[in-house]
Amino acid sequence: MYTIIPKLSDYLRIKPFQIMKPAQLYDYKFHNDIEFMIKIGIEKGGLYKQAENDLNGLINLLEKELN
């Protein structure tokens, strides 16, 4: 993830918006990097959700034990 953001600044100008290096921006390597970033983000979201569910389950068990 942290390797892709600096690459974006090499290829894009934000204000005013302009694509600076279109050939590299649409290159398969950059596309692969973006795909990896998306998949890692999805997996990370799933892990966070699982951790949240686990913690909520533990909280419920502790509350039952205390009552």
All heavy atoms as a GROMACS GRO file, in nm:
protein
  558
    1MET      N    1   0.082  -0.119   0.000
    1MET     CA    2   0.000   0.000   0.000
    1MET      C    3   0.087   0.126   0.000
    1MET      O    4   0.059   0.221  -0.070
    1MET     CB    5  -0.088  -0.003   0.124
    1MET     CG    6  -0.230   0.021   0.098
    1MET     SD    7  -0.318  -0.015   0.251
    1MET     CE    8  -0.474   0.036   0.202
    2TYR      N    9   0.190   0.123   0.083
    2TYR     CA   10   0.273   0.240   0.096
    2TYR      C   11   0.365   0.261  -0.025
    2TYR      O   12   0.419   0.368  -0.042
    2TYR     CB   13   0.356   0.233   0.224
    2TYR     CG   14   0.268   0.237   0.347
    2TYR    CD1   15   0.252   0.123   0.425
    2TYR    CD2   16   0.201   0.352   0.382
    2TYR    CE1   17   0.171   0.127   0.537
    2TYR    CE2   18   0.119   0.356   0.493
    2TYR     CZ   19   0.104   0.244   0.570
    2TYR     OH   20   0.024   0.247   0.680
    3THR      N   21   0.379   0.159  -0.108
    3THR     CA   22   0.460   0.176  -0.229
    3THR      C   23   0.378   0.234  -0.343
    3THR      O   24   0.434   0.290  -0.436
    3THR     CB   25   0.522   0.042  -0.273
    3THR    OG1   26   0.416  -0.050  -0.300
    3THR    CG2   27   0.613  -0.014  -0.167
    4ILE      N   28   0.247   0.221  -0.337
    4ILE     CA   29   0.162   0.268  -0.446
    4ILE      C   30   0.135   0.417  -0.437
    4ILE      O   31   0.136   0.487  -0.538
    4ILE     CB   32   0.030   0.188  -0.448
    4ILE    CG1   33   0.062   0.043  -0.484
    4ILE    CG2   34  -0.068   0.246  -0.548
    4ILE    CD1   35  -0.051  -0.051  -0.467
    5ILE      N   36   0.113   0.468  -0.317
    5ILE     CA   37   0.082   0.610  -0.302
    5ILE      C   38   0.192   0.699  -0.358
    5ILE      O   39   0.163   0.793  -0.433
    5ILE     CB   40   0.047   0.642  -0.155
    5ILE    CG1   41  -0.084   0.571  -0.120
    5ILE    CG2   42   0.036   0.792  -0.132
    5ILE    CD1   43  -0.119   0.573   0.025
    6PRO      N   44   0.319   0.674  -0.328
    6PRO     CA   45   0.423   0.757  -0.391
    6PRO      C   46   0.425   0.745  -0.543
    6PRO      O   47   0.453   0.843  -0.613
    6PRO     CB   48   0.554   0.704  -0.332
    6PRO     CG   49   0.514   0.641  -0.204
    6PRO     CD   50   0.376   0.587  -0.227
    7LYS      N   51   0.391   0.628  -0.595
    7LYS     CA   52   0.386   0.612  -0.740
    7LYS      C   53   0.279   0.701  -0.801
    7LYS      O   54   0.298   0.756  -0.909
    7LYS     CB   55   0.359   0.466  -0.777
    7LYS     CG   56   0.475   0.374  -0.756
    7LYS     CD   57   0.436   0.232  -0.797
    7LYS     CE   58   0.547   0.136  -0.767
    7LYS     NZ   59   0.513   0.000  -0.805
    8LEU      N   60   0.166   0.714  -0.732
    8LEU     CA   61   0.059   0.799  -0.784
    8LEU      C   62   0.107   0.942  -0.802
    8LEU      O   63   0.072   1.008  -0.899
    8LEU     CB   64  -0.062   0.797  -0.689
    8LEU     CG   65  -0.152   0.675  -0.699
    8LEU    CD1   66  -0.257   0.680  -0.590
    8LEU    CD2   67  -0.215   0.665  -0.834
    9SER      N   68   0.186   0.990  -0.708
    9SER     CA   69   0.233   1.128  -0.720
    9SER      C   70   0.332   1.144  -0.836
    9SER      O   71   0.350   1.255  -0.886
    9SER     CB   72   0.297   1.176  -0.589
    9SER     OG   73   0.415   1.103  -0.563
   10ASP      N   74   0.393   1.036  -0.880
   10ASP     CA   75   0.480   1.042  -0.998
   10ASP      C   76   0.398   1.051  -1.127
   10ASP      O   77   0.442   1.109  -1.225
   10ASP     CB   78   0.569   0.918  -1.007
   10ASP     CG   79   0.678   0.916  -0.902
   10ASP    OD1   80   0.710   1.023  -0.847
   10ASP    OD2   81   0.731   0.807  -0.876
   11TYR      N   82   0.279   0.992  -1.125
   11TYR     CA   83   0.200   0.981  -1.247
   11TYR      C   84   0.091   1.086  -1.261
   11TYR      O   85   0.045   1.114  -1.371
   11TYR     CB   86   0.136   0.843  -1.257
   11TYR     CG   87   0.234   0.729  -1.249
   11TYR    CD1   88   0.206   0.613  -1.180
   11TYR    CD2   89   0.358   0.737  -1.311
   11TYR    CE1   90   0.296   0.509  -1.173
   11TYR    CE2   91   0.448   0.633  -1.304
   11TYR     CZ   92   0.417   0.519  -1.235
   11TYR     OH   93   0.506   0.416  -1.229
   12LEU      N   94   0.044   1.139  -1.146
   12LEU     CA   95  -0.069   1.231  -1.148
   12LEU      C   96  -0.034   1.365  -1.085
   12LEU      O   97   0.037   1.370  -0.986
   12LEU     CB   98  -0.186   1.172  -1.069
   12LEU     CG   99  -0.241   1.037  -1.115
   12LEU    CD1  100  -0.345   0.988  -1.016
   12LEU    CD2  101  -0.299   1.046  -1.253
   13ARG      N  102  -0.087   1.470  -1.141
   13ARG     CA  103  -0.085   1.600  -1.077
   13ARG      C  104  -0.227   1.620  -1.023
   13ARG      O  105  -0.324   1.604  -1.096
   13ARG     CB  106  -0.051   1.712  -1.175
   13ARG     CG  107  -0.050   1.849  -1.106
   13ARG     CD  108  -0.044   1.962  -1.204
   13ARG     NE  109   0.078   1.955  -1.283
   13ARG     CZ  110   0.100   2.031  -1.391
   13ARG    NH1  111   0.006   2.114  -1.433
   13ARG    NH2  112   0.210   2.020  -1.458
   14ILE      N  113  -0.236   1.658  -0.896
   14ILE     CA  114  -0.367   1.670  -0.833
   14ILE      C  115  -0.436   1.801  -0.871
   14ILE      O  116  -0.551   1.802  -0.911
   14ILE     CB  117  -0.356   1.656  -0.680
   14ILE    CG1  118  -0.290   1.522  -0.644
   14ILE    CG2  119  -0.491   1.670  -0.613
   14ILE    CD1  120  -0.365   1.400  -0.692
   15LYS      N  121  -0.366   1.914  -0.853
   15LYS     CA  122  -0.425   2.045  -0.885
   15LYS      C  123  -0.332   2.121  -0.976
   15LYS      O  124  -0.220   2.150  -0.934
   15LYS     CB  125  -0.450   2.126  -0.758
   15LYS     CG  126  -0.568   2.078  -0.680
   15LYS     CD  127  -0.600   2.176  -0.570
   15LYS     CE  128  -0.724   2.132  -0.496
   15LYS     NZ  129  -0.761   2.225  -0.392
   16PRO      N  130  -0.374   2.157  -1.090
   16PRO     CA  131  -0.492   2.106  -1.161
   16PRO      C  132  -0.467   1.962  -1.202
   16PRO      O  133  -0.354   1.922  -1.231
   16PRO     CB  134  -0.503   2.197  -1.283
   16PRO     CG  135  -0.363   2.242  -1.309
   16PRO     CD  136  -0.296   2.249  -1.174
   17PHE      N  137  -0.573   1.884  -1.204
   17PHE     CA  138  -0.559   1.743  -1.234
   17PHE      C  139  -0.503   1.722  -1.374
   17PHE      O  140  -0.550   1.780  -1.471
   17PHE     CB  141  -0.693   1.669  -1.221
   17PHE     CG  142  -0.679   1.523  -1.248
   17PHE    CD1  143  -0.628   1.440  -1.150
   17PHE    CD2  144  -0.714   1.470  -1.370
   17PHE    CE1  145  -0.612   1.304  -1.174
   17PHE    CE2  146  -0.699   1.334  -1.395
   17PHE     CZ  147  -0.648   1.252  -1.297
   18GLN      N  148  -0.400   1.639  -1.381
   18GLN     CA  149  -0.341   1.605  -1.510
   18GLN      C  150  -0.264   1.474  -1.495
   18GLN      O  151  -0.196   1.453  -1.395
   18GLN     CB  152  -0.244   1.715  -1.555
   18GLN     CG  153  -0.183   1.689  -1.690
   18GLN     CD  154  -0.088   1.802  -1.732
   18GLN    OE1  155  -0.066   1.898  -1.657
   18GLN    NE2  156  -0.032   1.790  -1.849
   19ILE      N  157  -0.279   1.387  -1.592
   19ILE     CA  158  -0.201   1.264  -1.595
   19ILE      C  159  -0.067   1.297  -1.656
   19ILE      O  160  -0.058   1.343  -1.770
   19ILE     CB  161  -0.273   1.153  -1.675
   19ILE    CG1  162  -0.404   1.119  -1.607
   19ILE    CG2  163  -0.184   1.030  -1.687
   19ILE    CD1  164  -0.491   1.022  -1.684
   20MET      N  165   0.040   1.276  -1.579
   20MET     CA  166   0.173   1.316  -1.622
   20MET      C  167   0.243   1.208  -1.704
   20MET      O  168   0.316   1.239  -1.796
   20MET     CB  169   0.259   1.352  -1.500
   20MET     CG  170   0.197   1.460  -1.413
   20MET     SD  171   0.152   1.611  -1.502
   20MET     CE  172   0.312   1.674  -1.544
   21LYS      N  173   0.224   1.083  -1.667
   21LYS     CA  174   0.291   0.972  -1.736
   21LYS      C  175   0.187   0.865  -1.771
   21LYS      O  176   0.179   0.761  -1.706
   21LYS     CB  177   0.400   0.912  -1.647
   21LYS     CG  178   0.513   1.008  -1.613
   21LYS     CD  179   0.613   0.939  -1.524
   21LYS     CE  180   0.726   1.034  -1.486
   21LYS     NZ  181   0.822   0.971  -1.396
   22PRO      N  182   0.106   0.889  -1.873
   22PRO     CA  183  -0.003   0.795  -1.903
   22PRO      C  184   0.044   0.654  -1.934
   22PRO      O  185  -0.020   0.558  -1.895
   22PRO     CB  186  -0.073   0.857  -2.023
   22PRO     CG  187   0.001   0.979  -2.059
   22PRO     CD  188   0.110   1.001  -1.962
   23ALA      N  189   0.157   0.641  -2.001
   23ALA     CA  190   0.203   0.506  -2.037
   23ALA      C  191   0.231   0.423  -1.912
   23ALA      O  192   0.192   0.307  -1.904
   23ALA     CB  193   0.328   0.514  -2.125
   24GLN      N  194   0.297   0.482  -1.814
   24GLN     CA  195   0.327   0.410  -1.691
   24GLN      C  196   0.202   0.389  -1.605
   24GLN      O  197   0.188   0.287  -1.539
   24GLN     CB  198   0.433   0.483  -1.608
   24GLN     CG  199   0.572   0.476  -1.667
   24GLN     CD  200   0.599   0.592  -1.765
   24GLN    OE1  201   0.511   0.668  -1.799
   24GLN    NE2  202   0.723   0.602  -1.810
   25LEU      N  203   0.113   0.488  -1.606
   25LEU     CA  204  -0.009   0.478  -1.526
   25LEU      C  205  -0.096   0.361  -1.572
   25LEU      O  206  -0.160   0.294  -1.491
   25LEU     CB  207  -0.087   0.609  -1.533
   25LEU     CG  208  -0.210   0.617  -1.445
   25LEU    CD1  209  -0.173   0.608  -1.298
   25LEU    CD2  210  -0.285   0.746  -1.472
   26TYR      N  211  -0.099   0.335  -1.700
   26TYR     CA  212  -0.182   0.227  -1.754
   26TYR      C  213  -0.102   0.100  -1.781
   26TYR      O  214  -0.152   0.007  -1.842
   26TYR     CB  215  -0.253   0.274  -1.881
   26TYR     CG  216  -0.349   0.387  -1.850
   26TYR    CD1  217  -0.322   0.517  -1.891
   26TYR    CD2  218  -0.466   0.364  -1.778
   26TYR    CE1  219  -0.409   0.621  -1.861
   26TYR    CE2  220  -0.553   0.467  -1.747
   26TYR     CZ  221  -0.524   0.595  -1.790
   26TYR     OH  222  -0.609   0.697  -1.759
   27ASP      N  223   0.019   0.095  -1.732
   27ASP     CA  224   0.105  -0.021  -1.746
   27ASP      C  225   0.053  -0.137  -1.660
   27ASP      O  226  -0.009  -0.115  -1.556
   27ASP     CB  227   0.247   0.019  -1.701
   27ASP     CG  228   0.346  -0.093  -1.716
   27ASP    OD1  229   0.385  -0.123  -1.830
   27ASP    OD2  230   0.382  -0.152  -1.612
   28TYR      N  231   0.078  -0.257  -1.702
   28TYR     CA  232   0.028  -0.374  -1.628
   28TYR      C  233   0.087  -0.382  -1.487
   28TYR      O  234   0.020  -0.428  -1.394
   28TYR     CB  235   0.053  -0.503  -1.705
   28TYR     CG  236   0.194  -0.556  -1.694
   28TYR    CD1  237   0.228  -0.648  -1.596
   28TYR    CD2  238   0.295  -0.512  -1.780
   28TYR    CE1  239   0.357  -0.696  -1.584
   28TYR    CE2  240   0.423  -0.559  -1.769
   28TYR     CZ  241   0.455  -0.651  -1.671
   28TYR     OH  242   0.583  -0.697  -1.659
   29LYS      N  243   0.210  -0.337  -1.469
   29LYS     CA  244   0.271  -0.343  -1.335
   29LYS      C  245   0.196  -0.254  -1.236
   29LYS      O  246   0.170  -0.294  -1.124
   29LYS     CB  247   0.418  -0.302  -1.342
   29LYS     CG  248   0.505  -0.402  -1.414
   29LYS     CD  249   0.649  -0.354  -1.418
   29LYS     CE  250   0.734  -0.449  -1.497
   29LYS     NZ  251   0.873  -0.404  -1.506
   30PHE      N  252   0.164  -0.134  -1.279
   30PHE     CA  253   0.089  -0.043  -1.193
   30PHE      C  254  -0.050  -0.098  -1.166
   30PHE      O  255  -0.100  -0.093  -1.054
   30PHE     CB  256   0.083   0.096  -1.255
   30PHE     CG  257   0.022   0.198  -1.163
   30PHE    CD1  258   0.094   0.247  -1.056
   30PHE    CD2  259  -0.106   0.243  -1.183
   30PHE    CE1  260   0.039   0.339  -0.969
   30PHE    CE2  261  -0.163   0.336  -1.098
   30PHE     CZ  262  -0.090   0.385  -0.989
   31HIS      N  263  -0.112  -0.155  -1.268
   31HIS     CA  264  -0.244  -0.217  -1.253
   31HIS      C  265  -0.237  -0.330  -1.149
   31HIS      O  266  -0.325  -0.342  -1.064
   31HIS     CB  267  -0.294  -0.269  -1.388
   31HIS     CG  268  -0.427  -0.335  -1.379
   31HIS    ND1  269  -0.545  -0.266  -1.372
   31HIS    CD2  270  -0.460  -0.467  -1.376
   31HIS    CE1  271  -0.646  -0.352  -1.364
   31HIS    NE2  272  -0.596  -0.474  -1.367
   32ASN      N  273  -0.133  -0.412  -1.157
   32ASN     CA  274  -0.116  -0.520  -1.059
   32ASN      C  275  -0.103  -0.464  -0.918
   32ASN      O  276  -0.161  -0.519  -0.824
   32ASN     CB  277   0.008  -0.603  -1.092
   32ASN     CG  278  -0.011  -0.692  -1.213
   32ASN    OD1  279  -0.122  -0.712  -1.260
   32ASN    ND2  280   0.099  -0.743  -1.264
   33ASP      N  281  -0.026  -0.357  -0.902
   33ASP     CA  282  -0.010  -0.294  -0.770
   33ASP      C  283  -0.145  -0.249  -0.715
   33ASP      O  284  -0.175  -0.269  -0.597
   33ASP     CB  285   0.084  -0.174  -0.777
   33ASP     CG  286   0.229  -0.213  -0.798
   33ASP    OD1  287   0.263  -0.330  -0.774
   33ASP    OD2  288   0.308  -0.125  -0.838
   34ILE      N  289  -0.226  -0.188  -0.799
   34ILE     CA  290  -0.359  -0.142  -0.756
   34ILE      C  291  -0.446  -0.261  -0.717
   34ILE      O  292  -0.516  -0.259  -0.614
   34ILE     CB  293  -0.428  -0.058  -0.866
   34ILE    CG1  294  -0.349   0.069  -0.895
   34ILE    CG2  295  -0.572  -0.027  -0.830
   34ILE    CD1  296  -0.344   0.168  -0.781
   35GLU      N  297  -0.443  -0.368  -0.795
   35GLU     CA  298  -0.521  -0.488  -0.764
   35GLU      C  299  -0.478  -0.548  -0.630
   35GLU      O  300  -0.562  -0.586  -0.550
   35GLU     CB  301  -0.506  -0.592  -0.875
   35GLU     CG  302  -0.577  -0.557  -1.003
   35GLU     CD  303  -0.728  -0.566  -0.991
   35GLU    OE1  304  -0.780  -0.650  -0.915
   35GLU    OE2  305  -0.795  -0.486  -1.058
   36PHE      N  306  -0.347  -0.554  -0.607
   36PHE     CA  307  -0.297  -0.605  -0.479
   36PHE      C  308  -0.345  -0.518  -0.364
   36PHE      O  309  -0.386  -0.568  -0.259
   36PHE     CB  310  -0.144  -0.613  -0.477
   36PHE     CG  311  -0.088  -0.727  -0.558
   36PHE    CD1  312   0.018  -0.705  -0.644
   36PHE    CD2  313  -0.141  -0.855  -0.549
   36PHE    CE1  314   0.071  -0.809  -0.719
   36PHE    CE2  315  -0.088  -0.959  -0.623
   36PHE     CZ  316   0.017  -0.936  -0.709
   37MET      N  317  -0.340  -0.387  -0.381
   37MET     CA  318  -0.382  -0.296  -0.277
   37MET      C  319  -0.530  -0.316  -0.243
   37MET      O  320  -0.569  -0.318  -0.127
   37MET     CB  321  -0.357  -0.151  -0.320
   37MET     CG  322  -0.384  -0.051  -0.210
   37MET     SD  323  -0.344   0.118  -0.256
   37MET     CE  324  -0.483   0.157  -0.361
   38ILE      N  325  -0.612  -0.333  -0.345
   38ILE     CA  326  -0.755  -0.356  -0.324
   38ILE      C  327  -0.778  -0.487  -0.249
   38ILE      O  328  -0.854  -0.492  -0.152
   38ILE     CB  329  -0.830  -0.354  -0.458
   38ILE    CG1  330  -0.831  -0.212  -0.516
   38ILE    CG2  331  -0.972  -0.409  -0.444
   38ILE    CD1  332  -0.876  -0.205  -0.661
   39LYS      N  333  -0.710  -0.593  -0.292
   39LYS     CA  334  -0.729  -0.723  -0.228
   39LYS      C  335  -0.681  -0.722  -0.084
   39LYS      O  336  -0.746  -0.779   0.004
   39LYS     CB  337  -0.659  -0.832  -0.309
   39LYS     CG  338  -0.731  -0.861  -0.438
   39LYS     CD  339  -0.664  -0.966  -0.521
   39LYS     CE  340  -0.743  -0.979  -0.651
   39LYS     NZ  341  -0.700  -1.084  -0.735
   40ILE      N  342  -0.569  -0.657  -0.057
   40ILE     CA  343  -0.519  -0.647   0.079
   40ILE      C  344  -0.618  -0.568   0.165
   40ILE      O  345  -0.644  -0.605   0.279
   40ILE     CB  346  -0.379  -0.584   0.081
   40ILE    CG1  347  -0.277  -0.683   0.025
   40ILE    CG2  348  -0.339  -0.541   0.222
   40ILE    CD1  349  -0.140  -0.624  -0.001
   41GLY      N  350  -0.673  -0.461   0.110
   41GLY     CA  351  -0.772  -0.383   0.183
   41GLY      C  352  -0.895  -0.463   0.217
   41GLY      O  353  -0.948  -0.454   0.329
   42ILE      N  354  -0.942  -0.543   0.124
   42ILE     CA  355  -1.059  -0.628   0.148
   42ILE      C  356  -1.029  -0.731   0.256
   42ILE      O  357  -1.109  -0.752   0.349
   42ILE     CB  358  -1.105  -0.695   0.017
   42ILE    CG1  359  -1.163  -0.590  -0.078
   42ILE    CG2  360  -1.204  -0.808   0.044
   42ILE    CD1  361  -1.187  -0.640  -0.219
   43GLU      N  362  -0.912  -0.795   0.247
   43GLU     CA  363  -0.874  -0.894   0.348
   43GLU      C  364  -0.859  -0.829   0.485
   43GLU      O  365  -0.902  -0.886   0.586
   43GLU     CB  366  -0.744  -0.964   0.308
   43GLU     CG  367  -0.761  -1.060   0.193
   43GLU     CD  368  -0.631  -1.128   0.154
   43GLU    OE1  369  -0.538  -1.134   0.237
   43GLU    OE2  370  -0.622  -1.176   0.040
   44LYS      N  371  -0.799  -0.713   0.489
   44LYS     CA  372  -0.780  -0.642   0.616
   44LYS      C  373  -0.916  -0.606   0.676
   44LYS      O  374  -0.935  -0.620   0.797
   44LYS     CB  375  -0.696  -0.516   0.593
   44LYS     CG  376  -0.656  -0.447   0.721
   44LYS     CD  377  -0.551  -0.340   0.698
   44LYS     CE  378  -0.602  -0.228   0.615
   44LYS     NZ  379  -0.512  -0.111   0.612
   45GLY      N  380  -1.009  -0.562   0.594
   45GLY     CA  381  -1.143  -0.532   0.642
   45GLY      C  382  -1.209  -0.654   0.704
   45GLY      O  383  -1.276  -0.645   0.807
   46GLY      N  384  -1.191  -0.769   0.640
   46GLY     CA  385  -1.246  -0.894   0.694
   46GLY      C  386  -1.183  -0.931   0.827
   46GLY      O  387  -1.252  -0.978   0.919
   47LEU      N  388  -1.053  -0.911   0.838
   47LEU     CA  389  -0.985  -0.941   0.964
   47LEU      C  390  -1.031  -0.849   1.076
   47LEU      O  391  -1.050  -0.892   1.190
   47LEU     CB  392  -0.832  -0.930   0.946
   47LEU     CG  393  -0.768  -1.038   0.859
   47LEU    CD1  394  -0.622  -1.004   0.833
   47LEU    CD2  395  -0.781  -1.174   0.924
   48TYR      N  396  -1.049  -0.721   1.044
   48TYR     CA  397  -1.100  -0.627   1.145
   48TYR      C  398  -1.241  -0.666   1.190
   48TYR      O  399  -1.272  -0.660   1.309
   48TYR     CB  400  -1.101  -0.484   1.091
   48TYR     CG  401  -0.966  -0.419   1.080
   48TYR    CD1  402  -0.944  -0.320   0.987
   48TYR    CD2  403  -0.860  -0.454   1.164
   48TYR    CE1  404  -0.821  -0.257   0.976
   48TYR    CE2  405  -0.737  -0.392   1.154
   48TYR     CZ  406  -0.718  -0.294   1.060
   48TYR     OH  407  -0.596  -0.233   1.050
   49LYS      N  408  -1.324  -0.706   1.096
   49LYS     CA  409  -1.461  -0.746   1.130
   49LYS      C  410  -1.459  -0.871   1.217
   49LYS      O  411  -1.535  -0.881   1.314
   49LYS     CB  412  -1.541  -0.770   1.001
   49LYS     CG  413  -1.686  -0.796   1.025
   49LYS     CD  414  -1.752  -0.674   1.086
   49LYS     CE  415  -1.899  -0.698   1.108
   49LYS     NZ  416  -1.959  -0.595   1.192
   50GLN      N  417  -1.372  -0.967   1.185
   50GLN     CA  418  -1.362  -1.089   1.265
   50GLN      C  419  -1.313  -1.057   1.406
   50GLN      O  420  -1.365  -1.110   1.505
   50GLN     CB  421  -1.268  -1.190   1.199
   50GLN     CG  422  -1.257  -1.321   1.273
   50GLN     CD  423  -1.390  -1.393   1.283
   50GLN    OE1  424  -1.462  -1.406   1.186
   50GLN    NE2  425  -1.426  -1.440   1.402
   51ALA      N  426  -1.215  -0.967   1.418
   51ALA     CA  427  -1.166  -0.927   1.549
   51ALA      C  428  -1.276  -0.858   1.629
   51ALA      O  429  -1.291  -0.883   1.750
   51ALA     CB  430  -1.045  -0.835   1.534
   52GLU      N  431  -1.354  -0.774   1.563
   52GLU     CA  432  -1.466  -0.707   1.630
   52GLU      C  433  -1.567  -0.809   1.681
   52GLU      O  434  -1.614  -0.801   1.795
   52GLU     CB  435  -1.533  -0.609   1.535
   52GLU     CG  436  -1.652  -0.537   1.594
   52GLU     CD  437  -1.724  -0.448   1.493
   52GLU    OE1  438  -1.706  -0.467   1.370
   52GLU    OE2  439  -1.798  -0.360   1.539
   53ASN      N  440  -1.600  -0.907   1.598
   53ASN     CA  441  -1.695  -1.011   1.638
   53ASN      C  442  -1.641  -1.092   1.756
   53ASN      O  443  -1.715  -1.123   1.850
   53ASN     CB  444  -1.727  -1.104   1.521
   53ASN     CG  445  -1.807  -1.036   1.413
   53ASN    OD1  446  -1.872  -0.934   1.436
   53ASN    ND2  447  -1.803  -1.090   1.293
   54ASP      N  448  -1.512  -1.128   1.750
   54ASP     CA  449  -1.450  -1.203   1.860
   54ASP      C  450  -1.454  -1.124   1.990
   54ASP      O  451  -1.486  -1.177   2.096
   54ASP     CB  452  -1.306  -1.241   1.826
   54ASP     CG  453  -1.296  -1.342   1.713
   54ASP    OD1  454  -1.399  -1.404   1.678
   54ASP    OD2  455  -1.185  -1.358   1.659
   55LEU      N  456  -1.420  -0.996   1.983
   55LEU     CA  457  -1.420  -0.913   2.103
   55LEU      C  458  -1.561  -0.895   2.158
   55LEU      O  459  -1.580  -0.899   2.281
   55LEU     CB  460  -1.357  -0.776   2.073
   55LEU     CG  461  -1.206  -0.778   2.051
   55LEU    CD1  462  -1.158  -0.643   2.000
   55LEU    CD2  463  -1.133  -0.816   2.178
   56ASN      N  464  -1.658  -0.877   2.072
   56ASN     CA  465  -1.797  -0.866   2.118
   56ASN      C  466  -1.843  -0.994   2.185
   56ASN      O  467  -1.915  -0.992   2.286
   56ASN     CB  468  -1.890  -0.828   2.003
   56ASN     CG  469  -1.879  -0.682   1.965
   56ASN    OD1  470  -1.845  -0.598   2.048
   56ASN    ND2  471  -1.906  -0.652   1.839
   57GLY      N  472  -1.800  -1.107   2.131
   57GLY     CA  473  -1.833  -1.236   2.194
   57GLY      C  474  -1.770  -1.248   2.332
   57GLY      O  475  -1.835  -1.294   2.427
   58LEU      N  476  -1.645  -1.205   2.345
   58LEU     CA  477  -1.579  -1.209   2.475
   58LEU      C  478  -1.646  -1.115   2.575
   58LEU      O  479  -1.664  -1.150   2.693
   58LEU     CB  480  -1.432  -1.171   2.460
   58LEU     CG  481  -1.344  -1.275   2.392
   58LEU    CD1  482  -1.205  -1.217   2.364
   58LEU    CD2  483  -1.332  -1.400   2.478
   59ILE      N  484  -1.685  -0.998   2.528
   59ILE     CA  485  -1.756  -0.903   2.615
   59ILE      C  486  -1.887  -0.963   2.664
   59ILE      O  487  -1.920  -0.953   2.783
   59ILE     CB  488  -1.778  -0.769   2.542
   59ILE    CG1  489  -1.646  -0.695   2.523
   59ILE    CG2  490  -1.879  -0.681   2.617
   59ILE    CD1  491  -1.652  -0.576   2.429
   60ASN      N  492  -1.959  -1.026   2.575
   60ASN     CA  493  -2.087  -1.090   2.614
   60ASN      C  494  -2.064  -1.199   2.718
   60ASN      O  495  -2.140  -1.211   2.814
   60ASN     CB  496  -2.160  -1.147   2.492
   60ASN     CG  497  -2.218  -1.040   2.403
   60ASN    OD1  498  -2.245  -0.928   2.448
   60ASN    ND2  499  -2.236  -1.071   2.277
   61LEU      N  500  -1.959  -1.280   2.699
   61LEU     CA  501  -1.928  -1.385   2.795
   61LEU      C  502  -1.890  -1.327   2.930
   61LEU      O  503  -1.932  -1.376   3.035
   61LEU     CB  504  -1.815  -1.474   2.743
   61LEU     CG  505  -1.848  -1.566   2.626
   61LEU    CD1  506  -1.722  -1.634   2.574
   61LEU    CD2  507  -1.952  -1.670   2.670
   62LEU      N  508  -1.813  -1.220   2.930
   62LEU     CA  509  -1.774  -1.155   3.056
   62LEU      C  510  -1.896  -1.094   3.126
   62LEU      O  511  -1.908  -1.105   3.250
   62LEU     CB  512  -1.671  -1.045   3.029
   62LEU     CG  513  -1.530  -1.093   2.997
   62LEU    CD1  514  -1.444  -0.976   2.947
   62LEU    CD2  515  -1.465  -1.160   3.117
   63GLU      N  516  -1.984  -1.033   3.051
   63GLU     CA  517  -2.104  -0.976   3.111
   63GLU      C  518  -2.192  -1.084   3.172
   63GLU      O  519  -2.247  -1.065   3.282
   63GLU     CB  520  -2.182  -0.895   3.006
   63GLU     CG  521  -2.116  -0.763   2.970
   63GLU     CD  522  -2.186  -0.691   2.856
   63GLU    OE1  523  -2.268  -0.753   2.784
   63GLU    OE2  524  -2.156  -0.571   2.837
   64LYS      N  525  -2.205  -1.199   3.107
   64LYS     CA  526  -2.284  -1.309   3.161
   64LYS      C  527  -2.219  -1.362   3.288
   64LYS      O  528  -2.287  -1.395   3.386
   64LYS     CB  529  -2.296  -1.422   3.058
   64LYS     CG  530  -2.391  -1.393   2.946
   64LYS     CD  531  -2.396  -1.510   2.848
   64LYS     CE  532  -2.484  -1.475   2.730
   64LYS     NZ  533  -2.485  -1.583   2.630
   65GLU      N  534  -2.087  -1.370   3.288
   65GLU     CA  535  -2.014  -1.422   3.405
   65GLU      C  536  -2.029  -1.327   3.525
   65GLU      O  537  -2.039  -1.371   3.639
   65GLU     CB  538  -1.867  -1.439   3.370
   65GLU     CG  539  -1.785  -1.513   3.473
   65GLU     CD  540  -1.826  -1.659   3.487
   65GLU    OE1  541  -1.870  -1.722   3.390
   65GLU    OE2  542  -1.812  -1.711   3.600
   66LEU      N  543  -2.031  -1.198   3.498
   66LEU     CA  544  -2.040  -1.099   3.605
   66LEU      C  545  -2.182  -1.088   3.661
   66LEU      O  546  -2.201  -1.043   3.774
   66LEU     CB  547  -1.994  -0.962   3.557
   66LEU     CG  548  -1.844  -0.950   3.526
   66LEU    CD1  549  -1.812  -0.817   3.463
   66LEU    CD2  550  -1.762  -0.971   3.653
   67ASN      N  551  -2.281  -1.128   3.585
   67ASN     CA  552  -2.421  -1.121   3.631
   67ASN      C  553  -2.456  -1.246   3.699
   67ASN      O  554  -2.473  -1.303   3.777
   67ASN     CB  555  -2.518  -1.099   3.515
   67ASN     CG  556  -2.501  -0.960   3.455
   67ASN    OD1  557  -2.466  -0.867   3.524
   67ASN    ND2  558  -2.526  -0.950   3.327
   0.00000   0.00000   0.00000
